[in-house]
């Protein structure tokens, strides 16, 4: 049988637990994800402002560098930036000519 002292200790423990839970961050709050390094071909196309078919065409031709991970095809953010920089450099050179 529980004594008055046992009940008092249990009540104190429950109060401490409730205080800890109130000050902790809830688990249901989503944590922000770090920025992705590799994107799908469709996402790369969206970043470039082109359609899915054109993005796949650029990957197929090698103009837009990509990597395979198993059956997946991914494009690094740096490859997208490099492709865009080449486009700008090529268009600047033609404008000067």
PASEBA-1860 file (N, C-alpha, C; in nm, 3 decimals):
! residues 97
1> XXXXXXXX> 0.083/-0.117/0.000/0.000/0.000/0.000/0.088/0.124/0.000 ~ 0.051/0.225/-0.080/0.129/0.348/-0.092/0.109/0.434/0.030 ~ 0.220/0.486/0.078/0.214/0.574/0.194/0.198/0.718/0.146 ~ 0.173/0.806/0.238/0.158/0.947/0.205/0.290/1.002/0.150 ~ 0.402/0.950/0.200/0.533/0.994/0.153/0.555/0.951/0.008 ~ 0.514/0.827/-0.028/0.527/0.778/-0.166/0.442/0.863/-0.261 ~ 0.323/0.897/-0.220/0.234/0.977/-0.303/0.292/1.117/-0.321 ~ 0.352/1.173/-0.218/0.412/1.306/-0.227/0.532/1.304/-0.323
9> XXXXXXXX> 0.612/1.197/-0.315/0.727/1.185/-0.405/0.681/1.171/-0.550 ~ 0.577/1.092/-0.571/0.522/1.073/-0.705/0.468/1.205/-0.760 ~ 0.399/1.279/-0.678/0.344/1.408/-0.719/0.457/1.505/-0.755 ~ 0.564/1.506/-0.675/0.678/1.593/-0.704/0.745/1.552/-0.835 ~ 0.760/1.422/-0.859/0.820/1.373/-0.983/0.735/1.411/-1.103 ~ 0.605/1.398/-1.091/0.515/1.434/-1.200/0.520/1.584/-1.228 ~ 0.532/1.664/-1.125/0.541/1.809/-1.144/0.670/1.845/-1.217 ~ 0.781/1.778/-1.181/0.909/1.803/-1.249/0.900/1.762/-1.396
17> XXXXXXXX> 0.838/1.648/-1.422/0.823/1.600/-1.559/0.738/1.697/-1.641 ~ 0.630/1.744/-1.584/0.543/1.839/-1.654/0.618/1.968/-1.686 ~ 0.702/2.013/-1.593/0.780/2.135/-1.616/0.881/2.115/-1.729 ~ 0.947/2.000/-1.731/1.043/1.970/-1.837/0.974/1.962/-1.973 ~ 0.860/1.896/-1.977/0.788/1.884/-2.104/0.740/2.019/-2.153 ~ 0.704/2.108/-2.063/0.655/2.239/-2.103/0.767/2.325/-2.162 ~ 0.890/2.304/-2.119/1.000/2.385/-2.168/1.070/2.325/-2.289 ~ 1.043/2.198/-2.320/1.106/2.135/-2.436/1.033/2.171/-2.564
25> XXXXXXXX> 1.107/2.164/-2.674/1.049/2.188/-2.806/0.964/2.067/-2.846 ~ 0.842/2.088/-2.891/0.758/1.975/-2.931/0.816/1.902/-3.052 ~ 0.799/1.772/-3.054/0.850/1.690/-3.164/0.772/1.710/-3.293 ~ 0.649/1.757/-3.284/0.567/1.769/-3.404/0.599/1.896/-3.484 ~ 0.687/1.981/-3.433/0.728/2.100/-3.508/0.833/2.057/-3.609 ~ 0.807/2.073/-3.739/0.904/2.028/-3.838/1.032/2.110/-3.831 ~ 1.142/2.040/-3.838/1.273/2.107/-3.839/1.305/2.146/-3.982 ~ 1.365/2.263/-4.000/1.400/2.303/-4.137/1.508/2.210/-4.194
33> XXXXXXXX> 1.490/2.172/-4.319/1.587/2.087/-4.385/1.700/2.172/-4.440 ~ 1.820/2.114/-4.444/1.930/2.189/-4.506/1.905/2.200/-4.656 ~ 1.963/2.300/-4.721/1.943/2.315/-4.865/1.991/2.190/-4.939 ~ 1.915/2.149/-5.039/1.951/2.029/-5.114/2.065/2.060/-5.210 ~ 2.154/1.962/-5.226/2.269/1.976/-5.314/2.238/1.919/-5.451 ~ 2.159/1.813/-5.455/2.123/1.747/-5.581/1.974/1.761/-5.605 ~ 1.939/1.794/-5.729/1.799/1.813/-5.766/1.761/1.715/-5.876 ~ 1.631/1.691/-5.889/1.582/1.610/-6.000/1.595/1.691/-6.129
41> XXXXXXXX> 1.581/1.625/-6.242/1.588/1.695/-6.370/1.475/1.797/-6.380 ~ 1.358/1.760/-6.332/1.244/1.852/-6.336/1.271/1.976/-6.251 ~ 1.328/1.956/-6.130/1.358/2.069/-6.042/1.466/2.159/-6.104 ~ 1.564/2.097/-6.169/1.669/2.175/-6.237/1.606/2.259/-6.348 ~ 1.514/2.199/-6.423/1.444/2.273/-6.528/1.367/2.391/-6.472 ~ 1.301/2.371/-6.358/1.227/2.480/-6.296/1.320/2.593/-6.255 ~ 1.436/2.557/-6.200/1.533/2.660/-6.160/1.582/2.739/-6.280 ~ 1.597/2.672/-6.393/1.644/2.738/-6.514/1.532/2.808/-6.589
49> XXXXXXXX> 1.408/2.780/-6.550/1.294/2.840/-6.618/1.266/2.776/-6.753 ~ 1.297/2.646/-6.764/1.272/2.572/-6.888/1.181/2.454/-6.857 ~ 1.129/2.394/-6.960/1.040/2.280/-6.942/1.116/2.151/-6.913 ~ 1.040/2.052/-6.872/1.094/1.921/-6.838/1.162/1.856/-6.957 ~ 1.100/1.862/-7.074/1.156/1.799/-7.193/1.288/1.863/-7.232 ~ 1.295/1.994/-7.227/1.419/2.064/-7.258/1.528/2.030/-7.156 ~ 1.492/2.020/-7.030/1.590/1.984/-6.926/1.648/1.846/-6.953 ~ 1.561/1.749/-6.986/1.610/1.615/-7.017/1.698/1.617/-7.142
57> XXXXXXXX> 1.664/1.700/-7.240/1.744/1.711/-7.361/1.884/1.764/-7.329 ~ 1.892/1.863/-7.242/2.022/1.918/-7.203/2.106/1.815/-7.128 ~ 2.041/1.735/-7.045/2.112/1.628/-6.973/2.162/1.524/-7.071 ~ 2.075/1.484/-7.163/2.111/1.381/-7.263/2.230/1.426/-7.348 ~ 2.233/1.553/-7.386/2.339/1.604/-7.471/2.468/1.629/-7.394 ~ 2.460/1.633/-7.262/2.577/1.660/-7.180/2.598/1.808/-7.152 ~ 2.513/1.892/-7.205/2.526/2.036/-7.181/2.501/2.070/-7.034 ~ 2.414/1.993/-6.971/2.385/2.008/-6.829/2.435/1.882/-6.759
65> XXXXXXXX> 2.541/1.898/-6.681/2.606/1.784/-6.617/2.514/1.721/-6.513 ~ 2.511/1.587/-6.511/2.428/1.516/-6.414/2.502/1.393/-6.365 ~ 2.448/1.333/-6.260/2.504/1.210/-6.203/2.392/1.109/-6.186 ~ 2.431/0.982/-6.187/2.335/0.875/-6.161/2.356/0.823/-6.021 ~ 2.247/0.804/-5.951/2.249/0.739/-5.820/2.152/0.623/-5.832 ~ 2.206/0.505/-5.856/2.121/0.390/-5.885/2.046/0.416/-6.014 ~ 1.915/0.414/-6.008/1.833/0.441/-6.127/1.795/0.588/-6.139 ~ 1.835/0.669/-6.042/1.796/0.809/-6.039/1.897/0.897/-6.111
73> XXXXXXXX> 1.850/1.002/-6.172/1.936/1.102/-6.237/1.922/1.231/-6.157 ~ 2.035/1.285/-6.112/2.032/1.408/-6.033/2.129/1.510/-6.090 ~ 2.099/1.637/-6.066/2.181/1.747/-6.114/2.220/1.832/-5.995 ~ 2.348/1.861/-5.983/2.395/1.942/-5.870/2.359/2.089/-5.894 ~ 2.341/2.160/-5.785/2.310/2.302/-5.793/2.426/2.375/-5.862 ~ 2.549/2.331/-5.834/2.663/2.397/-5.898/2.663/2.375/-6.050 ~ 2.618/2.256/-6.096/2.609/2.231/-6.241/2.506/2.323/-6.306 ~ 2.397/2.350/-6.235/2.295/2.442/-6.288/2.353/2.582/-6.298
81> XXXXXXXX> 2.424/2.625/-6.194/2.484/2.759/-6.194/2.590/2.771/-6.304 ~ 2.671/2.666/-6.324/2.773/2.668/-6.428/2.709/2.676/-6.567 ~ 2.602/2.600/-6.588/2.533/2.603/-6.718/2.478/2.743/-6.744 ~ 2.415/2.801/-6.643/2.360/2.937/-6.660/2.471/3.037/-6.687 ~ 2.585/3.024/-6.620/2.697/3.115/-6.643/2.750/3.101/-6.785 ~ 2.756/2.977/-6.836/2.800/2.957/-6.975/2.703/3.022/-7.072 ~ 2.575/3.012/-7.046/2.475/3.075/-7.133/2.495/3.226/-7.136 ~ 2.515/3.284/-7.020/2.533/3.429/-7.012/2.661/3.470/-7.084
89> XXXXXXXX> 2.769/3.394/-7.061/2.897/3.427/-7.124/2.887/3.415/-7.276 ~ 2.819/3.313/-7.325/2.803/3.295/-7.470/2.717/3.404/-7.530 ~ 2.612/3.444/-7.461/2.526/3.548/-7.516/2.594/3.684/-7.511 ~ 2.679/3.706/-7.411/2.753/3.833/-7.402/2.856/3.842/-7.514 ~ 2.919/3.730/-7.544/3.019/3.728/-7.652/2.957/3.753/-7.787 ~ 2.837/3.701/-7.810/2.770/3.719/-7.939/2.719/3.862/-7.954 ~ 2.679/3.922/-7.844/2.627/4.060/-7.848/2.738/4.158/-7.884 ~ 2.862/4.128/-7.841/2.973/4.218/-7.868/3.021/4.207/-8.012
97> X> 2.993/4.094/-8.077/3.043/4.071/-8.214/2.966/4.144/-8.318
END
